[in-house]
Amino acid sequence: MHKLRSFSVAKLAKVLSRVSPRLKSTGGRPSAPLGSRILTNPDDIFKHNMWDHVQWTELDKENARQKAEENSCVQIPLKEQGAKSHATNTCLHDQLAAYPLSTRSSTETRPHHRNTDTSNQETCQGAALEKNEAHIQTTTFPGQHASFRILEVGCGVGNSMFPIVNCIKGTDAFLYCCDFSPCAIQLVKDHPEYDDSVCHAFVHDICEEVASFPFPPQSLDVILAVFVLSSIHPDRLQGVVNRLSTYLKHGGTFLFRDYGRHDFSQLRFKKGRCLSENFYTRGDGTCVYFFTKEEVHDLFSNAGLEEIQNLEDRRLQVNRGKKVVMHRVWMQSKYRKTYPPSPS
Ligand SMILES: C[S@@+](CC[C@H](N)C(=O)[O-])C[C@H]1O[C@@H](n2cnc3c(N)ncnc32)[C@H](O)[C@@H]1O
């Protein structure tokens, strides 16, 4: 029988770093990895569209802080936030759908606490692992026979997923992708490159606490979230990451890319668009949060994951025609689910 090549996180990272046609379709967010085009001579600024590893001066930081303070000094009253957000959750052609803002739930805000009784913890984890292995072997689910499983949440129309699909053919990997927009999922399924022997797309709202996934807990090697967690209300985010993390195998990786604090797109919001600190609503009803490194770190470590990488990708984006320069800030992070301590 034909032997399948083995897939890995490193191979996935390589695929993602090549996903570059998204530059236009995603409102100017680059998907290329951190590059090496460094602006050393300010006179060269209009020679390229993008410069990497840009250091902010104290003045840049102060200007950004002031702009964010100005555009968030008026916040949309809570009762209007609900009405606004429920109004728009329709079909999407351009990636986006709105997320209903709702009140905090007790499970979502509760951080992931470690059990302090370690002997009990080890026994429970060992038993849970065995039970889970048995469960994976006895239940039937798409991708069951793969040994490397990836989930992309908020996949939209598949900008990241199709390059992954093409790369995992002939390997031992399987890709799941979900979005809460049925329209996005339909577009993904109708795509000529959709291939249900290597992927499975389904409608799923990651904020939904009771909705189940089409695979068992602890069955995923990678979870990928690209510009999706920013659209979720900050009060719900911890619950979302906690829940998603339960589907990672021990040693599995959470890959995250999203907007960073004081990115150009935050600073250009007009007054009256702010919902709460660093959280805004766009004209199309979708929402966006702008993360700091510390917030990202707390989010993933509270879910029991350990940092592999957590960086701010600061670039200068240049519109050479209009001679406009924009400071862009994106977060790029990798967190891993730790192995349970081995029984002594
Ligand atoms: C900005 S788009 C990014 C799409 C894709 N990840 C990309 O980078 O091209 C955000 C996507 O997340 C989806 N989304 C937002 N909130 C979601 C939720 N609670 N559950 C599932 N999908 C969600 C939206 O429908 C949209 O397709």
Ligand as a Chemical Component Dictionary entry (heavy atoms), coordinates in Angstrom:
data_LIG
# 
_chem_comp.id                   LIG 
_chem_comp.type                 NON-POLYMER 
_chem_comp.pdbx_formal_charge   0 
_chem_comp.three_letter_code    LIG 
# 
loop_
_chem_comp_atom.comp_id 
_chem_comp_atom.atom_id 
_chem_comp_atom.alt_atom_id 
_chem_comp_atom.type_symbol 
_chem_comp_atom.charge 
_chem_comp_atom.model_Cartn_x 
_chem_comp_atom.model_Cartn_y 
_chem_comp_atom.model_Cartn_z 
_chem_comp_atom.pdbx_ordinal 
LIG C1  C1  C 0  -11.554 38.405 9.442  1  
LIG S1  S1  S 1  -12.253 36.892 8.957  2  
LIG C2  C2  C 0  -10.821 35.869 8.829  3  
LIG C3  C3  C 0  -11.033 34.704 7.939  4  
LIG C4  C4  C 0  -9.810  33.805 7.752  5  
LIG N1  N1  N 0  -9.345  33.270 9.018  6  
LIG C5  C5  C 0  -8.712  34.567 7.066  7  
LIG O1  O1  O 0  -7.736  34.943 7.717  8  
LIG O2  O2  O -1 -8.835  34.816 5.873  9  
LIG C6  C6  C 0  -12.981 36.321 10.479 10 
LIG C7  C7  C 0  -13.822 35.082 10.257 11 
LIG O3  O3  O 0  -14.176 34.573 11.533 12 
LIG C8  C8  C 0  -15.539 34.171 11.499 13 
LIG N2  N2  N 0  -16.042 34.225 12.870 14 
LIG C9  C9  C 0  -16.215 35.308 13.657 15 
LIG N3  N3  N 0  -16.705 34.965 14.855 16 
LIG C10 C10 C 0  -16.839 33.606 14.840 17 
LIG C11 C11 C 0  -17.314 32.649 15.781 18 
LIG N4  N4  N 0  -17.754 33.029 16.970 19 
LIG N5  N5  N 0  -17.305 31.335 15.438 20 
LIG C12 C12 C 0  -16.859 30.961 14.210 21 
LIG N6  N6  N 0  -16.422 31.819 13.270 22 
LIG C13 C13 C 0  -16.413 33.131 13.571 23 
LIG C14 C14 C 0  -16.204 35.158 10.563 24 
LIG O4  O4  O 0  -17.406 34.670 10.011 25 
LIG C15 C15 C 0  -15.119 35.349 9.507  26 
LIG O5  O5  O 0  -15.247 34.432 8.463  27 
# 
loop_
_chem_comp_bond.comp_id 
_chem_comp_bond.atom_id_1 
_chem_comp_bond.atom_id_2 
_chem_comp_bond.value_order 
_chem_comp_bond.pdbx_ordinal 
LIG C1  S1  SING 1  
LIG S1  C2  SING 2  
LIG S1  C6  SING 3  
LIG C2  C3  SING 4  
LIG C3  C4  SING 5  
LIG C4  N1  SING 6  
LIG C4  C5  SING 7  
LIG C5  O1  DOUB 8  
LIG C5  O2  SING 9  
LIG C6  C7  SING 10 
LIG C7  O3  SING 11 
LIG C7  C15 SING 12 
LIG O3  C8  SING 13 
LIG C8  N2  SING 14 
LIG C8  C14 SING 15 
LIG N2  C9  SING 16 
LIG N2  C13 SING 17 
LIG C9  N3  DOUB 18 
LIG N3  C10 SING 19 
LIG C10 C11 SING 20 
LIG C10 C13 DOUB 21 
LIG C11 N4  SING 22 
LIG C11 N5  DOUB 23 
LIG N5  C12 SING 24 
LIG C12 N6  DOUB 25 
LIG N6  C13 SING 26 
LIG C14 O4  SING 27 
LIG C14 C15 SING 28 
LIG C15 O5  SING 29 
# 
